[in-house]
Structure formats: structure tokens, C-alpha cells
Amino acid sequence: MKIRSLKARLLSATFLATLMFTLITAVVVERAFRLSMEAGISEQLQLQIFNLLSVTTLTDNRIELPFTLKDDRLNDPKSGFFAFAFTDSRLLWKSGSARWSNEMEAFFNLGSIDNETSDSGTWQIGTTPYFYRRYQVTFQTDPNAPLSVQFVIMQTQSPFLSQLTDFRRSLWISLTLLGLGLLATWLLVLRWGLQPLRRLAVELLRIEIGKQSRLEHEYPDEFIPVSRNLNRVLEAELVQRERYKQTMADLAHSLKTPLAVLKSTDQLSDMHDQVERMDQIIGYQLNRAIISRTTGYVGAEVDLKVQAQRLVSAIGRVYPDVTFEWDFPQYPVMLRMDEKDLMEVLGNLIENACKYGRSRVRITGDRQQFSIADNGGGIAPYHYERVMQRGVRLDSLDRGQGIGLAVVSDILHSYEFELKIESSDLGGACFRVITQA
């Protein structure tokens, strides 16, 4: 089954890692404890053999040991601790605690070992397991007949197994508690480590329901690229949404003049021109909504005066009382500007001059600049910056949305042109566009 939750994945991995760690630790520690105990028992048995050798005497090529030994376990048949000595598969001596049986006879089949060397292992007598250690020595009583004897000490494994069981029980209890402690610690660590993710989820939810527009909290270094890129996406989406909103407003504003011309004329040719103009405006504004603003322009130049005359011929039908004055050099004034952008700029500036002027509009231009001036009431210098803002209008009587100059400013800024508002020598306002630095 596929685990979708990151927290569940981490918890599962942590549980499995802790379980594996506990099991491996238990096996390693138990094995080390067992080997250590077996080594200790083997050394103790070797010491017992040396004790037997210290009290061994040789008489007539036979070994003799005291009937009662100092270690009472070797005298008690119920102790599970006994010793014996043999040579050539023949029993020479056994302790008082030894109970001889056929299983003991099979011990002789182990064979001999090197002189003064020892060997250890386990042996099964009936159902009882034993540890044993044997040691071989050679007595040189007769140079022609040396006596090689193996001394063997055996000890039941019952105390060892009991101690091992107790140790195993204590070990598992300790490791279980340790494992639970580790799991609790990992839960706290995971809760603390995943806190930035929970905070990120909360912020994204707040963004989704509109309570905030970007990620605001500080995140760990590993999350900084994520939060930064998310903020970029959110800002780009916000900019795009605002661009769509502005484009719809700009489209409505741009269609006002062609609609006004259509209302004021009944000539089919004029109506055809304005419908075509409206179609161009719609395509132009929709294209602006999709394409982000860029600076510079690569394309054919357009004739400033020709485009201005086209607009004046249309706008003049809406404002028949306005007199248009022209101040252009003899040569064509060419601008490196898209034709639709230029028509949008000129259309807004000329219509504003006709609307707010008093029947006189002057259009001037050369290779460095062009301007639209009127003889209206003008604009106070402290309002220059304010009228460039979207939605701001200084009048409250005429119809309009107050976005024409904002559109003009936006377009000119994309070409790195400069728009200045000045006082006109006609008495009104003058909008001057600087096209070359």
C-alpha cells in the first residue's frame, strides 16, 4: 500500500529503524554476554584442573588423589560438578560427585591432545548439558614408560542458562524501554522538524481563502528556495490578474472614441473604418494582457503625422467645434514605435485635449519629441503626478474612468519614452513626449 502522508512515511521508517536497532543490539549484546560467561567458566574450570594437579601423586605408575577434595562440589553427587582422569580410554580416577554412565564412556572417543595443552566445549549427558575442560599432562616416573593423563572437569550449564535467561529478560526490558524512549524522542523531533511544513500549509490555506497574498513567515534554509519561488509564482499571478483587470478597463476606455464616432456619423465608409479600428483595439488590448511589458522596440518605424491625421479625422466628427493646428517639419517624423501603441497614445492625448480644451488643439512633432496642447483651463503643477495615476480624475462632471493617461504612461514607459505635463502657450495644458534622450 502506498503511503501518501510524509509524516506517516517518516514515522514508519523511524519505527522500522528503531526496531532493527533494538533487535540487532539485543543479539549482539546477548552474544557478547554469552561468550564472556563461557570464557569465564572455561578459565574457572582450568583453575580447578590446576588445583587437582597440585594434589595429585603418582604411586607405582598410578595417580592418586585425596578421597575428599577441598571443593565440596566435587564431593557432592548432586552438585552437577565433577572431575575424572583417564588414559588410553581407561578411567584412572573420578571425583566423589561423578555419576558414571555410558554417555561418559563416549567421552573417551574425543581422543588425545598435545601435552600440557587444554581443550574446552560442551557435552550432553542424558538431557543435561555440561561445560567441560580437559588438560593433558605426562608424568615421567619411568623413562621407558611415561604416563600421559587427561584431567577433565565438567560443570552443568543450569546456573549458566538461568543467569543467561535472567540477563536476556533484563536486556529485553531495558531495550524495550530504550526503544520506546527513542520512538517518543523521534516523535518530538519529527513534530519539531515538520513544523515549517505545517506552517507552510496554514499560510497556503490563508492565501487560498484570501486572508494574505504571499508567504510571510521565515523558514529554514532548506525551505527558502521553495518559499521564494512560491512567492514569485503568487506575485506573478497577482500581476497577471491585475493586468487582466487593467486591460479590461483599458479596452472599455479605448472603445469610447470609435463608439462616439459611430454615433456621430451615418456614412458607411466611416462606420467601416471605426469597426475595423475597434477590432484592432480589441486585439491589441488582449495581446497586452498576455504579453508582459518589455523595453525597447524592434520593427518598422511609423509616421507620426500620418497616424495623428487619421485620428483627427475620426475624432473631429465627435468634436466638430475643435480647431486642430499642426506644427511639423517638412520631412516625415518617423518613430520607432508599434503603430497600435502610437495610435493608443495619440488617441488618448488628442481626445483629452478636445474634451478639456476650448476649441483649439495644437499637435507638434519632430524627431526628438511630440506634444499635444490645448487652450483649456490647464492643470495645476501639484496635480501633474496625480493625474498620471490610474482611476484619478480632476473633474467630476465629464464621463470617463480616469485611466487614459495611465494607459499612455504605461505604454510610453515600455519604450523608455518620457511623458511630461507642462503649461501650454495656448493657455491650457501641454503633454510632451520625449522620444530621444
MIDREN-409623 format. One record per residue (C-alpha): residue number from 1; x negated, z, y negated; chain. Coordinates in steps of 0.25 Angstrom, whole numbers, plus 5000, padded with zeros to 4 digits. Layout:
BEGIN
R   num     xx     zz     yy   cadena
R   NUM      X      Z      Y        A
...
//
This chain:
BEGIN
R   num     xx     zz     yy   cadena
R     1   5000   5000   5000        A
R     2   4995   4996   4986        A
R     3   4993   5008   4977        A
R     4   4997   5003   4963        A
R     5   4994   5017   4956        A
R     6   4980   5019   4950        A
R     7   4982   5034   4951        A
R     8   4987   5033   4966        A
R     9   4974   5024   4969        A
R    10   4965   5034   4963        A
R    11   4972   5045   4970        A
R    12   4972   5038   4983        A
R    13   4957   5035   4982        A
R    14   4954   5049   4978        A
R    15   4961   5055   4989        A
R    16   4954   5046   4999        A
R    17   4941   5048   4993        A
R    18   4943   5063   4994        A
R    19   4948   5063   5008        A
R    20   4936   5055   5013        A
R    21   4927   5064   5005        A
R    22   4933   5076   5012        A
R    23   4932   5070   5026        A
R    24   4918   5066   5024        A
R    25   4914   5079   5018        A
R    26   4921   5086   5030        A
R    27   4914   5078   5041        A
R    28   4900   5079   5034        A
R    29   4901   5094   5031        A
R    30   4906   5097   5045        A
R    31   4896   5089   5052        A
R    32   4885   5095   5044        A
R    33   4890   5109   5047        A
R    34   4891   5106   5062        A
R    35   4877   5101   5062        A
R    36   4872   5113   5055        A
R    37   4878   5122   5064        A
R    38   4874   5115   5076        A
R    39   4859   5115   5071        A
R    40   4860   5130   5068        A
R    41   4866   5133   5082        A
R    42   4855   5124   5088        A
R    43   4844   5132   5081        A
R    44   4850   5145   5085        A
R    45   4850   5140   5100        A
R    46   4836   5136   5099        A
R    47   4832   5150   5094        A
R    48   4839   5156   5106        A
R    49   4831   5148   5115        A
R    50   4818   5153   5108        A
R    51   4824   5167   5110        A
R    52   4825   5164   5125        A
R    53   4811   5159   5126        A
R    54   4806   5171   5119        A
R    55   4811   5180   5131        A
R    56   4808   5170   5142        A
R    57   4798   5174   5152        A
R    58   4792   5166   5164        A
R    59   4790   5172   5177        A
R    60   4786   5164   5190        A
R    61   4789   5151   5183        A
R    62   4803   5156   5179        A
R    63   4809   5160   5166        A
R    64   4815   5174   5164        A
R    65   4823   5179   5152        A
R    66   4830   5192   5150        A
R    67   4843   5195   5156        A
R    68   4849   5200   5143        A
R    69   4845   5192   5131        A
R    70   4845   5197   5116        A
R    71   4856   5187   5112        A
R    72   4869   5193   5118        A
R    73   4876   5179   5118        A
R    74   4866   5175   5129        A
R    75   4871   5187   5138        A
R    76   4886   5185   5136        A
R    77   4893   5175   5145        A
R    78   4904   5173   5134        A
R    79   4895   5170   5122        A
R    80   4894   5155   5125        A
R    81   4879   5157   5122        A
R    82   4869   5155   5134        A
R    83   4856   5150   5138        A
R    84   4849   5145   5150        A
R    85   4835   5139   5154        A
R    86   4833   5128   5165        A
R    87   4822   5119   5170        A
R    88   4823   5107   5179        A
R    89   4838   5108   5179        A
R    90   4837   5122   5185        A
R    91   4842   5134   5178        A
R    92   4832   5145   5175        A
R    93   4839   5155   5167        A
R    94   4853   5157   5160        A
R    95   4858   5168   5150        A
R    96   4868   5178   5154        A
R    97   4878   5171   5145        A
R    98   4877   5158   5153        A
R    99   4888   5153   5162        A
R   100   4882   5142   5171        A
R   101   4891   5131   5175        A
R   102   4890   5116   5180        A
R   103   4890   5112   5165        A
R   104   4877   5120   5163        A
R   105   4871   5113   5175        A
R   106   4873   5100   5168        A
R   107   4865   5105   5156        A
R   108   4852   5103   5165        A
R   109   4855   5088   5164        A
R   110   4850   5087   5150        A
R   111   4836   5086   5154        A
R   112   4823   5092   5149        A
R   113   4818   5091   5135        A
R   114   4804   5092   5129        A
R   115   4796   5105   5130        A
R   116   4799   5114   5118        A
R   117   4810   5105   5113        A
R   118   4825   5108   5111        A
R   119   4838   5101   5112        A
R   120   4852   5105   5108        A
R   121   4866   5100   5110        A
R   122   4880   5103   5115        A
R   123   4885   5106   5129        A
R   124   4899   5107   5135        A
R   125   4901   5118   5146        A
R   126   4916   5117   5150        A
R   127   4924   5116   5137        A
R   128   4914   5123   5129        A
R   129   4904   5116   5120        A
R   130   4890   5122   5118        A
R   131   4878   5120   5110        A
R   132   4864   5120   5117        A
R   133   4850   5120   5114        A
R   134   4839   5119   5124        A
R   135   4824   5121   5123        A
R   136   4813   5117   5134        A
R   137   4800   5125   5136        A
R   138   4789   5124   5146        A
R   139   4783   5137   5152        A
R   140   4768   5135   5156        A
R   141   4767   5146   5166        A
R   142   4762   5137   5177        A
R   143   4753   5126   5173        A
R   144   4757   5117   5184        A
R   145   4772   5120   5183        A
R   146   4777   5122   5169        A
R   147   4791   5127   5167        A
R   148   4800   5119   5158        A
R   149   4813   5127   5154        A
R   150   4824   5123   5145        A
R   151   4831   5134   5138        A
R   152   4846   5131   5134        A
R   153   4855   5139   5124        A
R   154   4869   5136   5124        A
R   155   4880   5141   5114        A
R   156   4895   5138   5114        A
R   157   4900   5130   5102        A
R   158   4912   5138   5100        A
R   159   4907   5146   5088        A
R   160   4901   5133   5082        A
R   161   4914   5126   5084        A
R   162   4922   5138   5078        A
R   163   4913   5138   5066        A
R   164   4914   5123   5064        A
R   165   4929   5124   5065        A
R   166   4929   5135   5054        A
R   167   4919   5127   5046        A
R   168   4928   5114   5047        A
R   169   4940   5121   5043        A
R   170   4934   5127   5031        A
R   171   4927   5114   5028        A
R   172   4941   5106   5028        A
R   173   4948   5117   5020        A
R   174   4937   5116   5010        A
R   175   4936   5101   5009        A
R   176   4951   5100   5009        A
R   177   4951   5109   4997        A
R   178   4940   5101   4991        A
R   179   4947   5088   4993        A
R   180   4960   5094   4987        A
R   181   4952   5098   4975        A
R   182   4945   5085   4974        A
R   183   4959   5078   4974        A
R   184   4964   5087   4963        A
R   185   4952   5084   4955        A
R   186   4953   5069   4957        A
R   187   4968   5070   4953        A
R   188   4964   5077   4940        A
R   189   4952   5067   4938        A
R   190   4962   5055   4940        A
R   191   4972   5061   4931        A
R   192   4962   5062   4920        A
R   193   4955   5049   4923        A
R   194   4969   5041   4923        A
R   195   4974   5048   4910        A
R   196   4969   5036   4902        A
R   197   4977   5027   4911        A
R   198   4990   5035   4909        A
R   199   4987   5036   4894        A
R   200   4986   5021   4894        A
R   201   4999   5019   4902        A
R   202   5006   5028   4892        A
R   203   5001   5020   4880        A
R   204   5005   5007   4886        A
R   205   5019   5013   4888        A
R   206   5019   5017   4874        A
R   207   5015   5003   4870        A
R   208   5025   4997   4879        A
R   209   5037   5005   4872        A
R   210   5031   5002   4858        A
R   211   5026   5016   4854        A
R   212   5012   5011   4852        A
R   213   5005   4997   4851        A
R   214   4991   5000   4856        A
R   215   4983   5009   4865        A
R   216   4979   5021   4856        A
R   217   4972   5031   4866        A
R   218   4957   5032   4868        A
R   219   4954   5028   4883        A
R   220   4941   5030   4891        A
R   221   4930   5019   4891        A
R   222   4936   5012   4903        A
R   223   4949   5011   4897        A
R   224   4944   5006   4883        A
R   225   4944   4991   4887        A
R   226   4958   4992   4893        A
R   227   4964   4999   4881        A
R   228   4957   4990   4871        A
R   229   4961   4977   4878        A
R   230   4975   4983   4879        A
R   231   4976   4986   4864        A
R   232   4971   4971   4862        A
R   233   4982   4966   4870        A
R   234   4992   4975   4863        A
R   235   4987   4971   4849        A
R   236   4987   4956   4853        A
R   237   5001   4957   4858        A
R   238   5005   4965   4845        A
R   239   4998   4954   4837        A
R   240   5005   4943   4845        A
R   241   5019   4949   4843        A
R   242   5016   4951   4828        A
R   243   5012   4937   4827        A
R   244   5025   4932   4834        A
R   245   5033   4941   4825        A
R   246   5026   4935   4813        A
R   247   5027   4921   4818        A
R   248   5042   4922   4819        A
R   249   5043   4927   4805        A
R   250   5033   4916   4800        A
R   251   5041   4906   4807        A
R   252   5054   4910   4800        A
R   253   5047   4910   4787        A
R   254   5041   4897   4789        A
R   255   5054   4890   4793        A
R   256   5061   4895   4780        A
R   257   5055   4883   4771        A
R   258   5059   4872   4781        A
R   259   5073   4878   4783        A
R   260   5074   4879   4768        A
R   261   5070   4864   4767        A
R   262   5080   4860   4777        A
R   263   5091   4868   4770        A
R   264   5088   4861   4757        A
R   265   5087   4846   4762        A
R   266   5096   4836   4769        A
R   267   5086   4825   4771        A
R   268   5084   4823   4785        A
R   269   5069   4820   4783        A
R   270   5067   4833   4776        A
R   271   5074   4840   4787        A
R   272   5066   4833   4798        A
R   273   5053   4838   4791        A
R   274   5057   4852   4790        A
R   275   5062   4853   4804        A
R   276   5048   4848   4808        A
R   277   5042   4858   4799        A
R   278   5050   4869   4805        A
R   279   5045   4864   4819        A
R   280   5031   4865   4815        A
R   281   5033   4878   4809        A
R   282   5039   4884   4822        A
R   283   5027   4878   4830        A
R   284   5017   4883   4820        A
R   285   5022   4897   4820        A
R   286   5024   4898   4835        A
R   287   5009   4893   4836        A
R   288   5005   4904   4827        A
R   289   5012   4915   4835        A
R   290   5004   4911   4847        A
R   291   4990   4908   4842        A
R   292   4982   4919   4836        A
R   293   4976   4918   4822        A
R   294   4963   4911   4821        A
R   295   4954   4908   4809        A
R   296   4949   4894   4805        A
R   297   4955   4881   4808        A
R   298   4950   4868   4816        A
R   299   4959   4856   4813        A
R   300   4963   4845   4803        A
R   301   4964   4848   4788        A
R   302   4977   4847   4781        A
R   303   4980   4842   4767        A
R   304   4985   4854   4759        A
R   305   4992   4846   4748        A
R   306   5000   4837   4758        A
R   307   5005   4849   4766        A
R   308   5009   4856   4753        A
R   309   5017   4844   4749        A
R   310   5024   4843   4762        A
R   311   5028   4858   4760        A
R   312   5032   4856   4745        A
R   313   5041   4844   4749        A
R   314   5049   4853   4758        A
R   315   5049   4866   4750        A
R   316   5052   4858   4737        A
R   317   5066   4856   4743        A
R   318   5069   4871   4745        A
R   319   5063   4874   4731        A
R   320   5067   4861   4722        A
R   321   5065   4868   4709        A
R   322   5050   4871   4712        A
R   323   5039   4862   4706        A
R   324   5027   4860   4714        A
R   325   5013   4858   4707        A
R   326   5001   4852   4714        A
R   327   4986   4855   4711        A
R   328   4978   4847   4721        A
R   329   4965   4839   4720        A
R   330   4965   4824   4723        A
R   331   4959   4825   4736        A
R   332   4966   4831   4748        A
R   333   4965   4846   4750        A
R   334   4963   4848   4765        A
R   335   4964   4861   4772        A
R   336   4958   4865   4786        A
R   337   4971   4871   4790        A
R   338   4982   4869   4800        A
R   339   4994   4861   4794        A
R   340   5004   4870   4799        A
R   341   4997   4882   4793        A
R   342   4995   4876   4780        A
R   343   5010   4872   4779        A
R   344   5014   4886   4782        A
R   345   5005   4892   4771        A
R   346   5009   4881   4761        A
R   347   5024   4883   4765        A
R   348   5024   4898   4763        A
R   349   5016   4898   4750        A
R   350   5023   4886   4743        A
R   351   5037   4892   4747        A
R   352   5033   4905   4741        A
R   353   5029   4898   4728        A
R   354   5042   4891   4728        A
R   355   5050   4903   4731        A
R   356   5043   4913   4721        A
R   357   5039   4903   4710        A
R   358   5047   4898   4699        A
R   359   5048   4883   4702        A
R   360   5032   4880   4701        A
R   361   5023   4880   4713        A
R   362   5009   4875   4712        A
R   363   5001   4870   4724        A
R   364   4986   4869   4722        A
R   365   4975   4866   4732        A
R   366   4960   4862   4735        A
R   367   4950   4863   4746        A
R   368   4947   4878   4743        A
R   369   4961   4883   4741        A
R   370   4976   4880   4738        A
R   371   4987   4888   4731        A
R   372   5002   4889   4729        A
R   373   5006   4895   4715        A
R   374   5020   4897   4709        A
R   375   5025   4901   4695        A
R   376   5034   4913   4701        A
R   377   5033   4928   4698        A
R   378   5019   4929   4705        A
R   379   5014   4941   4714        A
R   380   5008   4953   4709        A
R   381   4994   4955   4713        A
R   382   4997   4968   4720        A
R   383   5006   4961   4729        A
R   384   4996   4950   4734        A
R   385   4993   4957   4747        A
R   386   5007   4962   4749        A
R   387   5014   4948   4749        A
R   388   5004   4943   4760        A
R   389   5010   4954   4770        A
R   390   5020   4949   4780        A
R   391   5034   4953   4776        A
R   392   5031   4957   4762        A
R   393   5039   4950   4751        A
R   394   5039   4954   4736        A
R   395   5052   4948   4733        A
R   396   5065   4953   4739        A
R   397   5075   4942   4735        A
R   398   5070   4929   4741        A
R   399   5071   4927   4756        A
R   400   5059   4928   4765        A
R   401   5051   4936   4775        A
R   402   5039   4939   4767        A
R   403   5030   4932   4777        A
R   404   5026   4919   4771        A
R   405   5013   4924   4764        A
R   406   5009   4932   4777        A
R   407   5010   4919   4785        A
R   408   5002   4912   4775        A
R   409   4991   4923   4774        A
R   410   4991   4923   4790        A
R   411   4989   4908   4791        A
R   412   4978   4907   4780        A
R   413   4971   4919   4786        A
R   414   4969   4912   4799        A
R   415   4962   4901   4791        A
R   416   4954   4911   4783        A
R   417   4960   4906   4771        A
R   418   4963   4916   4759        A
R   419   4976   4917   4752        A
R   420   4976   4923   4738        A
R   421   4988   4927   4729        A
R   422   4986   4924   4714        A
R   423   4993   4923   4701        A
R   424   4997   4908   4698        A
R   425   4995   4901   4685        A
R   426   5009   4897   4686        A
R   427   5013   4912   4685        A
R   428   5017   4915   4699        A
R   429   5009   4917   4712        A
R   430   4998   4909   4718        A
R   431   4994   4909   4733        A
R   432   4980   4903   4734        A
R   433   4974   4900   4748        A
R   434   4959   4899   4748        A
R   435   4955   4889   4759        A
R   436   4940   4890   4758        A
R   437   4930   4901   4755        A
//
